[in-house]
């Protein structure tokens, strides 16, 4: 089972990387691009062979994300089962 975790800065948190990319895109002629935000995507697999069920896998992914992958003070995250 493949899990995808997407981590993004919370609304209202300054995103200097997103701002720089947005500015660069506009200078390349993409004037209609606004509010660029940069995040990260982490994918990992949890083998079915270990008997991990979908809900348990999501719970484990949430625990891993809260403990390591995201800074809960400034970031939000979403989890999806990809396959």
Gaussian input, Z-matrix of N, CA and C with variables (Angstrom, degrees):
# hf/3-21g

backbone

0 1
 N
 C     1     B1
 C     2     B2     1     A1
 N     3     B3     2     A2     1     D1
 C     4     B4     3     A3     2     D2
 C     5     B5     4     A4     3     D3
 N     6     B6     5     A5     4     D4
 C     7     B7     6     A6     5     D5
 C     8     B8     7     A7     6     D6
 N     9     B9     8     A8     7     D7
 C    10    B10     9     A9     8     D8
 C    11    B11    10    A10     9     D9
 N    12    B12    11    A11    10    D10
 C    13    B13    12    A12    11    D11
 C    14    B14    13    A13    12    D12
 N    15    B15    14    A14    13    D13
 C    16    B16    15    A15    14    D14
 C    17    B17    16    A16    15    D15
 N    18    B18    17    A17    16    D16
 C    19    B19    18    A18    17    D17
 C    20    B20    19    A19    18    D18
 N    21    B21    20    A20    19    D19
 C    22    B22    21    A21    20    D20
 C    23    B23    22    A22    21    D21
 N    24    B24    23    A23    22    D22
 C    25    B25    24    A24    23    D23
 C    26    B26    25    A25    24    D24
 N    27    B27    26    A26    25    D25
 C    28    B28    27    A27    26    D26
 C    29    B29    28    A28    27    D27
 N    30    B30    29    A29    28    D28
 C    31    B31    30    A30    29    D29
 C    32    B32    31    A31    30    D30
 N    33    B33    32    A32    31    D31
 C    34    B34    33    A33    32    D32
 C    35    B35    34    A34    33    D33
 N    36    B36    35    A35    34    D34
 C    37    B37    36    A36    35    D35
 C    38    B38    37    A37    36    D36
 N    39    B39    38    A38    37    D37
 C    40    B40    39    A39    38    D38
 C    41    B41    40    A40    39    D39
 N    42    B42    41    A41    40    D40
 C    43    B43    42    A42    41    D41
 C    44    B44    43    A43    42    D42
 N    45    B45    44    A44    43    D43
 C    46    B46    45    A45    44    D44
 C    47    B47    46    A46    45    D45
 N    48    B48    47    A47    46    D46
 C    49    B49    48    A48    47    D47
 C    50    B50    49    A49    48    D48
 N    51    B51    50    A50    49    D49
 C    52    B52    51    A51    50    D50
 C    53    B53    52    A52    51    D51
 N    54    B54    53    A53    52    D52
 C    55    B55    54    A54    53    D53
 C    56    B56    55    A55    54    D54
 N    57    B57    56    A56    55    D55
 C    58    B58    57    A57    56    D56
 C    59    B59    58    A58    57    D57
 N    60    B60    59    A59    58    D58
 C    61    B61    60    A60    59    D59
 C    62    B62    61    A61    60    D60
 N    63    B63    62    A62    61    D61
 C    64    B64    63    A63    62    D62
 C    65    B65    64    A64    63    D63
 N    66    B66    65    A65    64    D64
 C    67    B67    66    A66    65    D65
 C    68    B68    67    A67    66    D66
 N    69    B69    68    A68    67    D67
 C    70    B70    69    A69    68    D68
 C    71    B71    70    A70    69    D69
 N    72    B72    71    A71    70    D70
 C    73    B73    72    A72    71    D71
 C    74    B74    73    A73    72    D72
 N    75    B75    74    A74    73    D73
 C    76    B76    75    A75    74    D74
 C    77    B77    76    A76    75    D75
 N    78    B78    77    A77    76    D76
 C    79    B79    78    A78    77    D77
 C    80    B80    79    A79    78    D78
 N    81    B81    80    A80    79    D79
 C    82    B82    81    A81    80    D80
 C    83    B83    82    A82    81    D81
 N    84    B84    83    A83    82    D82
 C    85    B85    84    A84    83    D83
 C    86    B86    85    A85    84    D84
 N    87    B87    86    A86    85    D85
 C    88    B88    87    A87    86    D86
 C    89    B89    88    A88    87    D87
 N    90    B90    89    A89    88    D88
 C    91    B91    90    A90    89    D89
 C    92    B92    91    A91    90    D90
 N    93    B93    92    A92    91    D91
 C    94    B94    93    A93    92    D92
 C    95    B95    94    A94    93    D93
 N    96    B96    95    A95    94    D94
 C    97    B97    96    A96    95    D95
 C    98    B98    97    A97    96    D96
 N    99    B99    98    A98    97    D97
 C   100   B100    99    A99    98    D98
 C   101   B101   100   A100    99    D99
 N   102   B102   101   A101   100   D100
 C   103   B103   102   A102   101   D101
 C   104   B104   103   A103   102   D102
 N   105   B105   104   A104   103   D103
 C   106   B106   105   A105   104   D104
 C   107   B107   106   A106   105   D105
 N   108   B108   107   A107   106   D106
 C   109   B109   108   A108   107   D107
 C   110   B110   109   A109   108   D108
 N   111   B111   110   A110   109   D109
 C   112   B112   111   A111   110   D110
 C   113   B113   112   A112   111   D111
 N   114   B114   113   A113   112   D112
 C   115   B115   114   A114   113   D113
 C   116   B116   115   A115   114   D114
 N   117   B117   116   A116   115   D115
 C   118   B118   117   A117   116   D116
 C   119   B119   118   A118   117   D117
 N   120   B120   119   A119   118   D118
 C   121   B121   120   A120   119   D119
 C   122   B122   121   A121   120   D120
 N   123   B123   122   A122   121   D121
 C   124   B124   123   A123   122   D122
 C   125   B125   124   A124   123   D123
 N   126   B126   125   A125   124   D124
 C   127   B127   126   A126   125   D125
 C   128   B128   127   A127   126   D126
 N   129   B129   128   A128   127   D127
 C   130   B130   129   A129   128   D128
 C   131   B131   130   A130   129   D129
 N   132   B132   131   A131   130   D130
 C   133   B133   132   A132   131   D131
 C   134   B134   133   A133   132   D132
 N   135   B135   134   A134   133   D133
 C   136   B136   135   A135   134   D134
 C   137   B137   136   A136   135   D135
 N   138   B138   137   A137   136   D136
 C   139   B139   138   A138   137   D137
 C   140   B140   139   A139   138   D138
 N   141   B141   140   A140   139   D139
 C   142   B142   141   A141   140   D140
 C   143   B143   142   A142   141   D141
 N   144   B144   143   A143   142   D142
 C   145   B145   144   A144   143   D143
 C   146   B146   145   A145   144   D144
 N   147   B147   146   A146   145   D145
 C   148   B148   147   A147   146   D146
 C   149   B149   148   A148   147   D147
 N   150   B150   149   A149   148   D148
 C   151   B151   150   A150   149   D149
 C   152   B152   151   A151   150   D150
 N   153   B153   152   A152   151   D151
 C   154   B154   153   A153   152   D152
 C   155   B155   154   A154   153   D153
 N   156   B156   155   A155   154   D154
 C   157   B157   156   A156   155   D155
 C   158   B158   157   A157   156   D156
 N   159   B159   158   A158   157   D157
 C   160   B160   159   A159   158   D158
 C   161   B161   160   A160   159   D159
 N   162   B162   161   A161   160   D160
 C   163   B163   162   A162   161   D161
 C   164   B164   163   A163   162   D162
 N   165   B165   164   A164   163   D163
 C   166   B166   165   A165   164   D164
 C   167   B167   166   A166   165   D165
 N   168   B168   167   A167   166   D166
 C   169   B169   168   A168   167   D167
 C   170   B170   169   A169   168   D168
 N   171   B171   170   A170   169   D169
 C   172   B172   171   A171   170   D170
 C   173   B173   172   A172   171   D171
 N   174   B174   173   A173   172   D172
 C   175   B175   174   A174   173   D173
 C   176   B176   175   A175   174   D174
 N   177   B177   176   A176   175   D175
 C   178   B178   177   A177   176   D176
 C   179   B179   178   A178   177   D177
 N   180   B180   179   A179   178   D178
 C   181   B181   180   A180   179   D179
 C   182   B182   181   A181   180   D180
 N   183   B183   182   A182   181   D181
 C   184   B184   183   A183   182   D182
 C   185   B185   184   A184   183   D183
 N   186   B186   185   A185   184   D184
 C   187   B187   186   A186   185   D185
 C   188   B188   187   A187   186   D186
 N   189   B189   188   A188   187   D187
 C   190   B190   189   A189   188   D188
 C   191   B191   190   A190   189   D189
 N   192   B192   191   A191   190   D190
 C   193   B193   192   A192   191   D191
 C   194   B194   193   A193   192   D192
 N   195   B195   194   A194   193   D193
 C   196   B196   195   A195   194   D194
 C   197   B197   196   A196   195   D195
 N   198   B198   197   A197   196   D196
 C   199   B199   198   A198   197   D197
 C   200   B200   199   A199   198   D198
 N   201   B201   200   A200   199   D199
 C   202   B202   201   A201   200   D200
 C   203   B203   202   A202   201   D201
 N   204   B204   203   A203   202   D202
 C   205   B205   204   A204   203   D203
 C   206   B206   205   A205   204   D204
 N   207   B207   206   A206   205   D205
 C   208   B208   207   A207   206   D206
 C   209   B209   208   A208   207   D207
 N   210   B210   209   A209   208   D208
 C   211   B211   210   A210   209   D209
 C   212   B212   211   A211   210   D210
 N   213   B213   212   A212   211   D211
 C   214   B214   213   A213   212   D212
 C   215   B215   214   A214   213   D213
 N   216   B216   215   A215   214   D214
 C   217   B217   216   A216   215   D215
 C   218   B218   217   A217   216   D216
 N   219   B219   218   A218   217   D217
 C   220   B220   219   A219   218   D218
 C   221   B221   220   A220   219   D219
 N   222   B222   221   A221   220   D220
 C   223   B223   222   A222   221   D221
 C   224   B224   223   A223   222   D222
 N   225   B225   224   A224   223   D223
 C   226   B226   225   A225   224   D224
 C   227   B227   226   A226   225   D225
 N   228   B228   227   A227   226   D226
 C   229   B229   228   A228   227   D227
 C   230   B230   229   A229   228   D228
 N   231   B231   230   A230   229   D229
 C   232   B232   231   A231   230   D230
 C   233   B233   232   A232   231   D231
 N   234   B234   233   A233   232   D232
 C   235   B235   234   A234   233   D233
 C   236   B236   235   A235   234   D234
 N   237   B237   236   A236   235   D235
 C   238   B238   237   A237   236   D236
 C   239   B239   238   A238   237   D237
 N   240   B240   239   A239   238   D238
 C   241   B241   240   A240   239   D239
 C   242   B242   241   A241   240   D240
 N   243   B243   242   A242   241   D241
 C   244   B244   243   A243   242   D242
 C   245   B245   244   A244   243   D243
 N   246   B246   245   A245   244   D244
 C   247   B247   246   A246   245   D245
 C   248   B248   247   A247   246   D246

   B1=1.4471
   B2=1.5255
   B3=1.3359
   B4=1.4672
   B5=1.5234
   B6=1.3256
   B7=1.4625
   B8=1.5266
   B9=1.3258
   B10=1.4713
   B11=1.5307
   B12=1.3185
   B13=1.4621
   B14=1.5252
   B15=1.3243
   B16=1.4575
   B17=1.5248
   B18=1.3232
   B19=1.4637
   B20=1.5314
   B21=1.3289
   B22=1.4766
   B23=1.5266
   B24=1.3345
   B25=1.4566
   B26=1.5289
   B27=1.3044
   B28=1.4591
   B29=1.5198
   B30=1.3243
   B31=1.4634
   B32=1.5292
   B33=1.3071
   B34=1.4563
   B35=1.5183
   B36=1.3333
   B37=1.4590
   B38=1.5292
   B39=1.3190
   B40=1.4577
   B41=1.5241
   B42=1.3412
   B43=1.4550
   B44=1.5316
   B45=1.3374
   B46=1.4569
   B47=1.5234
   B48=1.3188
   B49=1.4619
   B50=1.5204
   B51=1.3151
   B52=1.4588
   B53=1.5206
   B54=1.3309
   B55=1.4721
   B56=1.5301
   B57=1.3316
   B58=1.4624
   B59=1.5327
   B60=1.3114
   B61=1.4672
   B62=1.5222
   B63=1.3116
   B64=1.4613
   B65=1.5192
   B66=1.3287
   B67=1.4634
   B68=1.5301
   B69=1.3255
   B70=1.4654
   B71=1.5282
   B72=1.3256
   B73=1.4675
   B74=1.5271
   B75=1.3338
   B76=1.4700
   B77=1.5240
   B78=1.3247
   B79=1.4697
   B80=1.5316
   B81=1.3314
   B82=1.4659
   B83=1.5291
   B84=1.3241
   B85=1.4600
   B86=1.5198
   B87=1.3089
   B88=1.4705
   B89=1.5253
   B90=1.3504
   B91=1.4614
   B92=1.5253
   B93=1.3122
   B94=1.4694
   B95=1.5289
   B96=1.3243
   B97=1.4650
   B98=1.5311
   B99=1.3226
   B100=1.4658
   B101=1.5281
   B102=1.3100
   B103=1.4665
   B104=1.5224
   B105=1.3156
   B106=1.4675
   B107=1.5234
   B108=1.3182
   B109=1.4556
   B110=1.5228
   B111=1.3145
   B112=1.4574
   B113=1.5244
   B114=1.3209
   B115=1.4573
   B116=1.5101
   B117=1.3237
   B118=1.4611
   B119=1.5219
   B120=1.3193
   B121=1.4587
   B122=1.5163
   B123=1.3242
   B124=1.4622
   B125=1.5172
   B126=1.3235
   B127=1.4695
   B128=1.5137
   B129=1.3150
   B130=1.4630
   B131=1.5145
   B132=1.3298
   B133=1.4552
   B134=1.5081
   B135=1.3187
   B136=1.4548
   B137=1.5268
   B138=1.3268
   B139=1.4610
   B140=1.5303
   B141=1.3220
   B142=1.4663
   B143=1.5212
   B144=1.3168
   B145=1.4639
   B146=1.5207
   B147=1.3285
   B148=1.4621
   B149=1.5228
   B150=1.3119
   B151=1.4552
   B152=1.5195
   B153=1.3262
   B154=1.4610
   B155=1.5244
   B156=1.3067
   B157=1.4521
   B158=1.5165
   B159=1.3201
   B160=1.4676
   B161=1.5334
   B162=1.3064
   B163=1.4691
   B164=1.5237
   B165=1.3104
   B166=1.4698
   B167=1.5284
   B168=1.3342
   B169=1.4601
   B170=1.5296
   B171=1.3236
   B172=1.4673
   B173=1.5207
   B174=1.3219
   B175=1.4667
   B176=1.5292
   B177=1.3325
   B178=1.4621
   B179=1.5396
   B180=1.3288
   B181=1.4650
   B182=1.5253
   B183=1.3190
   B184=1.4674
   B185=1.5258
   B186=1.3138
   B187=1.4615
   B188=1.5275
   B189=1.3373
   B190=1.4686
   B191=1.5240
   B192=1.3259
   B193=1.4650
   B194=1.5136
   B195=1.3169
   B196=1.4697
   B197=1.5332
   B198=1.3429
   B199=1.4620
   B200=1.5271
   B201=1.3592
   B202=1.4586
   B203=1.5279
   B204=1.3094
   B205=1.4612
   B206=1.5250
   B207=1.3138
   B208=1.4685
   B209=1.5260
   B210=1.3195
   B211=1.4630
   B212=1.5222
   B213=1.3112
   B214=1.4573
   B215=1.5237
   B216=1.3120
   B217=1.4591
   B218=1.5309
   B219=1.3413
   B220=1.4687
   B221=1.5303
   B222=1.3395
   B223=1.4618
   B224=1.5329
   B225=1.3237
   B226=1.4654
   B227=1.5198
   B228=1.3270
   B229=1.4535
   B230=1.5269
   B231=1.3259
   B232=1.4566
   B233=1.5142
   B234=1.3164
   B235=1.4596
   B236=1.5076
   B237=1.3303
   B238=1.4630
   B239=1.5077
   B240=1.3165
   B241=1.4565
   B242=1.5163
   B243=1.3323
   B244=1.4615
   B245=1.5202
   B246=1.3095
   B247=1.4636
   B248=1.5142
   A1=107.96
   A2=116.43
   A3=121.26
   A4=109.12
   A5=115.17
   A6=122.92
   A7=108.35
   A8=116.49
   A9=121.63
   A10=108.59
   A11=115.55
   A12=122.28
   A13=107.58
   A14=116.39
   A15=121.98
   A16=108.28
   A17=116.11
   A18=121.97
   A19=108.05
   A20=116.05
   A21=122.10
   A22=108.86
   A23=114.90
   A24=119.12
   A25=109.30
   A26=116.02
   A27=120.66
   A28=110.10
   A29=115.18
   A30=119.95
   A31=108.28
   A32=116.17
   A33=120.75
   A34=114.13
   A35=117.32
   A36=120.64
   A37=107.54
   A38=116.47
   A39=120.55
   A40=110.41
   A41=115.49
   A42=121.90
   A43=108.30
   A44=118.17
   A45=120.10
   A46=112.86
   A47=117.72
   A48=120.43
   A49=110.65
   A50=116.46
   A51=120.79
   A52=111.26
   A53=115.41
   A54=119.76
   A55=110.55
   A56=117.69
   A57=121.83
   A58=111.18
   A59=116.86
   A60=120.51
   A61=110.02
   A62=116.93
   A63=121.14
   A64=111.26
   A65=116.00
   A66=120.50
   A67=110.76
   A68=116.54
   A69=120.78
   A70=111.09
   A71=117.26
   A72=120.31
   A73=110.94
   A74=115.89
   A75=119.12
   A76=110.96
   A77=117.39
   A78=119.85
   A79=111.50
   A80=117.41
   A81=121.45
   A82=112.10
   A83=115.99
   A84=119.13
   A85=114.78
   A86=117.87
   A87=121.17
   A88=109.13
   A89=115.40
   A90=121.29
   A91=113.67
   A92=117.95
   A93=120.49
   A94=113.13
   A95=117.83
   A96=121.62
   A97=109.10
   A98=116.03
   A99=121.78
   A100=109.59
   A101=116.10
   A102=123.41
   A103=112.90
   A104=117.17
   A105=121.93
   A106=108.65
   A107=116.45
   A108=122.61
   A109=107.99
   A110=117.11
   A111=121.96
   A112=108.23
   A113=115.64
   A114=121.00
   A115=109.82
   A116=115.03
   A117=119.35
   A118=109.14
   A119=114.42
   A120=121.79
   A121=107.66
   A122=116.06
   A123=121.77
   A124=107.30
   A125=116.66
   A126=121.34
   A127=109.13
   A128=115.45
   A129=120.43
   A130=108.86
   A131=115.51
   A132=121.00
   A133=110.49
   A134=114.59
   A135=122.81
   A136=105.70
   A137=117.47
   A138=120.30
   A139=113.04
   A140=114.36
   A141=119.80
   A142=111.47
   A143=116.27
   A144=120.84
   A145=112.09
   A146=116.24
   A147=119.52
   A148=111.91
   A149=117.06
   A150=120.40
   A151=113.91
   A152=117.45
   A153=120.34
   A154=108.82
   A155=116.20
   A156=120.89
   A157=109.72
   A158=115.40
   A159=122.36
   A160=112.27
   A161=118.56
   A162=120.79
   A163=111.71
   A164=116.63
   A165=120.28
   A166=109.85
   A167=117.25
   A168=120.94
   A169=110.58
   A170=116.50
   A171=120.37
   A172=110.40
   A173=117.16
   A174=120.63
   A175=111.12
   A176=116.23
   A177=119.86
   A178=110.78
   A179=116.51
   A180=120.61
   A181=110.08
   A182=117.09
   A183=120.06
   A184=110.64
   A185=117.13
   A186=120.84
   A187=110.67
   A188=116.70
   A189=120.68
   A190=111.01
   A191=115.69
   A192=119.98
   A193=110.93
   A194=116.89
   A195=120.49
   A196=111.93
   A197=117.04
   A198=120.47
   A199=113.65
   A200=118.18
   A201=118.72
   A202=114.67
   A203=117.71
   A204=120.45
   A205=114.63
   A206=118.24
   A207=120.68
   A208=110.55
   A209=114.82
   A210=121.90
   A211=105.51
   A212=117.05
   A213=121.93
   A214=113.42
   A215=118.11
   A216=120.99
   A217=110.29
   A218=116.71
   A219=119.57
   A220=114.02
   A221=118.25
   A222=120.16
   A223=111.66
   A224=115.09
   A225=123.48
   A226=107.41
   A227=116.63
   A228=119.22
   A229=110.61
   A230=114.28
   A231=120.64
   A232=108.26
   A233=116.10
   A234=122.63
   A235=108.42
   A236=115.97
   A237=119.79
   A238=110.17
   A239=115.55
   A240=121.32
   A241=105.80
   A242=116.07
   A243=121.15
   A244=110.78
   A245=117.68
   A246=120.81
   A247=110.45
   D1=125.84
   D2=179.94
   D3=-97.81
   D4=130.66
   D5=-179.91
   D6=-112.92
   D7=137.23
   D8=175.76
   D9=-119.89
   D10=124.43
   D11=177.04
   D12=-111.36
   D13=125.96
   D14=176.72
   D15=-111.28
   D16=125.02
   D17=-178.23
   D18=-116.94
   D19=127.16
   D20=-179.70
   D21=-133.01
   D22=151.49
   D23=173.63
   D24=-63.85
   D25=144.56
   D26=177.56
   D27=-65.75
   D28=153.30
   D29=174.71
   D30=-57.27
   D31=138.63
   D32=179.15
   D33=92.24
   D34=-15.18
   D35=176.67
   D36=-86.32
   D37=128.91
   D38=-179.24
   D39=-60.00
   D40=138.72
   D41=-179.24
   D42=-125.37
   D43=83.01
   D44=-176.71
   D45=-62.03
   D46=-33.91
   D47=177.73
   D48=-64.81
   D49=-45.48
   D50=178.34
   D51=-62.54
   D52=-41.03
   D53=179.50
   D54=-62.82
   D55=-43.32
   D56=179.55
   D57=-64.01
   D58=-42.34
   D59=178.91
   D60=-66.17
   D61=-42.50
   D62=178.17
   D63=-59.68
   D64=-44.35
   D65=179.01
   D66=-63.37
   D67=-43.73
   D68=179.63
   D69=-63.10
   D70=-41.71
   D71=178.43
   D72=-62.23
   D73=-42.58
   D74=178.86
   D75=-63.87
   D76=-39.05
   D77=179.66
   D78=-69.79
   D79=-19.13
   D80=175.69
   D81=-87.78
   D82=2.76
   D83=175.88
   D84=104.91
   D85=2.59
   D86=178.43
   D87=-94.85
   D88=67.73
   D89=-171.99
   D90=-63.96
   D91=-25.12
   D92=-174.97
   D93=-83.20
   D94=-1.01
   D95=179.31
   D96=-81.01
   D97=126.27
   D98=179.32
   D99=-141.54
   D100=161.25
   D101=174.12
   D102=53.54
   D103=50.06
   D104=178.00
   D105=-74.18
   D106=131.70
   D107=177.62
   D108=-124.29
   D109=141.95
   D110=-179.70
   D111=-113.60
   D112=136.89
   D113=178.40
   D114=-139.04
   D115=-160.68
   D116=177.95
   D117=-140.74
   D118=150.98
   D119=177.61
   D120=-122.01
   D121=130.37
   D122=177.31
   D123=-121.52
   D124=126.27
   D125=176.38
   D126=-117.22
   D127=142.04
   D128=175.49
   D129=-151.93
   D130=162.24
   D131=-179.46
   D132=-112.36
   D133=144.15
   D134=174.25
   D135=-124.88
   D136=107.60
   D137=-172.66
   D138=-62.32
   D139=139.63
   D140=174.59
   D141=-65.04
   D142=-25.56
   D143=-175.70
   D144=-58.13
   D145=-26.91
   D146=179.97
   D147=-82.82
   D148=2.49
   D149=177.74
   D150=76.30
   D151=19.84
   D152=179.63
   D153=-77.41
   D154=123.61
   D155=178.78
   D156=-90.43
   D157=162.69
   D158=-173.90
   D159=-53.16
   D160=-52.03
   D161=-177.06
   D162=-64.53
   D163=-38.74
   D164=178.55
   D165=-66.85
   D166=-39.43
   D167=178.37
   D168=-62.53
   D169=-41.96
   D170=178.66
   D171=-64.88
   D172=-41.25
   D173=177.97
   D174=-62.04
   D175=-43.28
   D176=179.13
   D177=-65.28
   D178=-40.79
   D179=178.36
   D180=-62.53
   D181=-39.51
   D182=178.68
   D183=-64.56
   D184=-41.93
   D185=178.25
   D186=-63.14
   D187=-45.13
   D188=178.66
   D189=-60.77
   D190=-40.55
   D191=-178.47
   D192=-67.25
   D193=-45.99
   D194=179.85
   D195=-63.95
   D196=-34.46
   D197=-176.02
   D198=-87.21
   D199=-24.74
   D200=-173.07
   D201=-137.30
   D202=-45.67
   D203=-167.22
   D204=-80.49
   D205=-25.59
   D206=-176.63
   D207=-128.34
   D208=146.78
   D209=171.50
   D210=-92.81
   D211=102.85
   D212=-171.71
   D213=-64.40
   D214=-15.07
   D215=178.50
   D216=-72.82
   D217=-39.37
   D218=-173.52
   D219=-121.08
   D220=-2.88
   D221=-175.85
   D222=-126.23
   D223=148.52
   D224=169.66
   D225=-110.64
   D226=163.80
   D227=178.71
   D228=-146.45
   D229=159.46
   D230=171.60
   D231=-133.70
   D232=152.15
   D233=-177.75
   D234=-126.55
   D235=135.26
   D236=174.84
   D237=-138.81
   D238=146.61
   D239=173.44
   D240=-89.31
   D241=118.47
   D242=-175.03
   D243=-87.15
   D244=-40.94
   D245=177.90
   D246=-158.38

